[in-house]
Amino acid sequence: MEKTSLRDAVLDKSNLSHANFRDADLSDASLVGAILIGADLSGANLSGADLSHATLDGANMTRANLQKTILDKTHFRRVNLSKAKLRGASIKEVYLGDSDLSGLDLRGVNFKNSNLYGAILREVNLENTNLSGATLSHVDFTDSILKNADLSNTDLRQAQLVNVNMSRVNLENSDMQGANLYHAILTRANMKGVQLRGAAMDEANFSEANLSGANLILASATRSIFTWAKMNDATMKQVDFSNSDFQNAKMTNTIFVQSNFRYANLTAANLSDSDFTSADFSRVDISGANLNGSKLRKVLNMHLVTGLDKVRNLEKSEL
């Protein structure tokens, strides 16, 4: 059936496993519940088609035209979608585990509640995409764009987010334990209540991000930028913040017990009511910082702190 025209065809629940639809025209066709395991759909035109509830495990969909295609609740395990066109497609509650979507333009696509466990999405444009509630653990997003995307309530455990642009992304209440955010851009991101235990966040930019209520226990965030960020009511025990910049950050009522702030810049930061017990302040600059009600018991290398004479409300702190 290579290069065959099946435009507007009704093939609902058909068993088309291993069929050859290479470069075929299936635009506006109905393939609801069809079985297309191992099928060759490379270069096929499926624009406007309805493949909801279909099974495409192991299918070859390279170069396929899937624009405005309905793919809701479709099963795509280990599918090759490289160079496919998916703009305007509906991909709600799909299974794309271990599939390759590298290099695709997925702007504005709806992946709500979908399962992409272990998928490869390197150099993908996901700007303004809806991924809320999706399973994204072990997904490789290296060098991708996720600006303004909705990733609230997602599972991003062990995800690779190296060098990803996630400015203004919504990550509220997502689970990012063990994720790799090296050199990622998260400026103005909504990260309220995010779980980042053991995450690698080195050299990342969190300027003006909201990390209120976040959990960063045992995370590494060296040489990162947190200027003007909100880090209130959070748990950040045993985190490596060495050489990071916290100028004007709001860090109130947060637990920083045993965290490493060596060579960090805390100038003009609001540290009131936070717990820094046994934290390392070696060569930290806290000029103009607000320490009202903060706990500084057993802080390491306090004698090496810069700007201690310029802090605010130090007399109300617990030393």
C-alpha positions in Angstrom: 0.0 0.0 0.0 3.0 2.2 -0.4 2.0 5.7 -1.8 -1.6 4.5 -1.8 -4.4 7.1 -1.4 -6.7 6.3 1.5 -8.0 9.8 2.1 -11.2 9.8 4.2 -11.0 6.0 4.6 -12.7 4.3 7.5 -10.4 1.7 9.0 -11.6 1.7 12.6 -10.3 -1.3 14.7 -8.5 -2.8 11.7 -5.5 -5.0 12.2 -2.8 -3.4 10.0 0.2 -4.7 11.8 3.4 -4.4 9.7 1.5 -2.8 6.8 3.5 -0.7 4.4 1.9 2.8 4.2 5.2 4.5 3.2 4.3 7.9 1.7 0.6 7.0 1.6 -2.2 9.6 1.8 -4.3 8.8 4.9 -5.4 12.4 5.5 -8.7 12.7 7.4 -8.9 8.9 7.6 -10.5 7.2 10.6 -8.2 4.7 12.3 -9.9 4.7 15.7 -8.7 1.7 17.7 -6.6 0.3 14.7 -3.7 -2.0 15.3 -0.6 -0.7 13.5 2.2 -2.6 15.3 5.4 -2.4 13.3 3.7 -0.6 10.4 5.7 1.6 8.1 4.1 5.0 8.1 7.3 6.9 7.1 6.4 10.0 5.0 2.7 9.2 5.3 0.2 12.1 5.3 -2.0 11.6 8.4 -3.1 15.2 8.7 -6.6 15.5 10.2 -6.8 11.7 10.7 -8.3 10.1 13.9 -5.9 7.6 15.4 -7.4 7.7 18.9 -7.0 4.5 20.9 -4.8 3.0 18.1 -1.7 0.9 18.8 1.4 1.8 17.0 4.2 0.1 18.9 7.4 -0.2 16.9 6.0 1.8 14.0 8.1 3.9 11.7 6.7 7.4 11.5 9.7 9.3 10.4 8.7 12.3 8.2 5.0 11.6 8.8 2.6 14.5 8.6 0.6 14.4 11.8 -0.6 18.0 11.9 -4.0 18.4 13.5 -4.2 14.6 13.9 -6.1 13.1 16.8 -3.8 10.8 18.7 -5.6 10.8 22.1 -5.0 7.6 24.2 -2.8 6.1 21.5 -0.1 3.6 22.3 3.3 4.5 20.8 6.0 2.4 22.5 9.4 2.6 20.8 8.0 4.6 17.8 10.4 6.6 15.6 8.9 10.0 15.1 12.0 11.9 13.9 11.3 14.7 11.5 7.5 14.1 11.9 5.2 17.2 11.8 2.9 17.4 14.9 1.8 21.0 15.0 -1.8 21.3 16.2 -2.0 17.5 17.0 -4.0 16.3 20.0 -1.9 13.9 22.0 -3.8 13.7 25.3 -3.2 10.6 27.5 -1.0 8.9 25.0 1.8 6.4 25.8 5.1 7.3 24.1 7.5 5.3 26.3 11.0 4.9 24.9 10.0 6.7 21.7 12.3 9.1 19.8 10.9 12.6 19.1 14.2 14.4 18.7 14.3 17.6 16.7 10.5 18.0 16.4 8.5 21.2 16.6 5.9 20.4 19.2 4.9 24.0 20.1 1.4 24.2 21.5 0.8 20.4 21.4 -1.4 19.0 24.2 0.4 16.1 26.0 -1.8 16.3 29.1 -1.6 13.2 31.3 0.5 11.4 28.7 3.2 8.8 29.5 6.5 9.5 27.9 8.7 7.5 30.2 12.2 7.1 28.9 11.5 9.0 25.6 14.1 11.0 23.8 13.2 14.6 23.2 16.5 16.2 22.4 16.5 19.6 20.7 12.7 19.7 20.7 10.7 22.9 20.7 8.0 22.5 23.3 7.2 26.1 23.8 3.6 26.7 25.2 3.1 22.9 25.3 0.7 21.4 27.9 2.4 18.5 29.7 0.5 18.8 32.9 0.1 15.5 34.8 2.4 13.7 32.4 4.9 11.0 33.2 8.2 12.3 32.1 10.6 10.3 34.3 13.9 9.4 32.6 13.0 11.5 29.6 16.0 13.2 27.8 15.1 16.9 27.1 18.7 18.0 26.5 19.0 21.3 24.5 15.2 21.6 24.2 12.9 24.6 24.6 10.2 24.5 27.2 9.4 28.2 27.5 5.9 28.9 29.0 5.1 25.2 29.0 2.8 23.7 31.6 4.5 20.9 33.5 2.5 21.2 36.7 2.0 18.0 38.6 4.4 16.0 36.3 6.7 13.1 37.1 10.2 14.3 36.1 12.3 12.0 38.2 15.7 11.4 36.8 14.9 13.5 33.7 17.7 15.0 31.7 17.1 18.8 31.4 20.6 19.8 30.5 20.9 23.2 28.8 17.1 23.4 28.5 15.3 26.8 28.3 12.4 26.6 30.8 11.9 30.3 31.4 8.4 31.1 32.7 7.6 27.3 32.8 5.0 26.1 35.3 6.4 23.2 37.4 4.2 23.6 40.4 4.0 20.5 42.6 6.1 18.4 40.1 8.4 15.6 41.2 11.9 16.3 39.9 13.9 14.1 42.3 17.3 13.2 40.9 16.7 15.3 37.7 19.7 16.9 35.9 19.2 20.6 35.4 22.8 21.5 34.6 23.0 24.9 32.9 19.2 25.1 32.5 17.4 28.4 32.3 14.4 28.7 34.7 14.0 32.4 35.0 10.6 33.4 36.4 9.6 29.8 36.6 6.8 28.7 38.9 8.4 25.9 41.0 6.2 26.1 44.1 6.1 22.8 46.0 8.6 21.1 43.6 10.4 18.0 44.8 14.1 18.4 43.9 15.7 16.0 46.3 19.2 15.0 45.1 18.8 17.0 41.9 21.8 18.4 40.0 21.2 22.1 39.5 24.7 23.4 38.9 25.2 26.5 36.8 21.4 26.9 36.3 19.6 30.2 36.3 16.7 30.6 38.7 16.5 34.4 38.6 13.0 35.6 39.8 11.8 31.9 40.0 9.3 30.9 42.7 10.7 28.0 44.7 8.4 28.5 47.7 7.7 25.3 49.6 10.2 23.4 47.4 12.3 20.4 48.7 16.0 20.5 47.7 17.5 18.2 50.3 20.9 16.9 49.1 20.7 18.8 45.8 23.7 20.4 44.2 23.3 24.0 43.0 26.8 25.3 42.7 27.6 28.5 40.6 23.8 29.0 40.1 21.8 32.2 40.0 19.0 32.8 42.4 18.8 36.6 42.2 15.4 37.9 43.2 14.1 34.4 43.6 11.4 33.4 46.1 12.6 30.5 48.3 10.3 30.9 51.3 9.0 28.1 53.5 11.2 25.6 51.7 13.4 22.6 52.9 16.9 22.9 51.6 19.0 20.8 54.0 22.5 19.7 53.0 22.4 21.5 49.7 25.6 22.6 48.0 25.1 26.3 47.1 28.7 27.2 46.9 29.6 30.1 44.6 25.9 30.8 43.9 24.3 34.3 43.7 21.3 35.1 45.9 21.3 38.9 45.6 17.9 40.2 46.7 16.4 36.7 47.1 13.6 36.1 49.5 14.6 33.1 51.7 12.4 33.4 54.7 11.3 30.6 57.1 13.4 28.1 55.1 15.6 25.3 56.5 19.2 25.5 55.3 20.6 23.2 57.9 24.1 21.9 57.0 24.0 23.5 53.6 27.2 24.8 51.9 27.2 28.5 51.1 31.0 28.9 50.6 31.7 32.0 48.5 28.0 32.6 47.9 26.6 36.1 47.4 23.8 36.8 49.8 23.8 40.6 49.6 20.5 42.2 50.3 18.8 38.8 50.6 15.9 38.4 53.1 17.0 35.5 55.4 14.6 36.2 58.2 13.3 33.3 60.3 15.4 30.8 58.4 17.5 28.0 60.0 21.2 28.0 59.0 22.3 25.7 61.8 25.7 24.1 60.9 25.7 25.7 57.5 29.1 26.7 56.0 29.4 30.5 55.5 33.0 30.6 54.5 33.7 33.8 52.5 30.0 34.5 52.2 29.0 38.1 51.5 25.9 39.0 53.5 26.1 42.8 53.1 22.6 44.4 53.6 21.0 41.0 54.3 18.0 40.7 56.6 18.8 38.2 59.4 15.8 39.0 61.6 14.9 35.9 63.6 17.3 33.7 61.7 19.1 30.7 63.4 22.8 30.9 63.0 23.8 28.3 65.7 27.0 26.5 65.0 27.5 28.2 61.6 30.8 27.2 60.2 33.4 29.8 59.4 31.3 32.7 60.5 34.5 34.6 61.2 35.2 34.6 57.4 31.9 36.2 56.5 32.0 39.5 54.5 29.6 42.4 55.3 28.6 41.1 58.7 28.8 44.7 60.0 26.2 45.7 57.3 23.5 43.2 57.9 20.0 44.1 59.2 18.5 42.9 62.5 21.4 40.7 63.4 20.7 41.3 67.1 17.4 39.4 66.8 19.1 36.3 65.4 20.1 33.2 67.3 23.8 32.9 67.3 
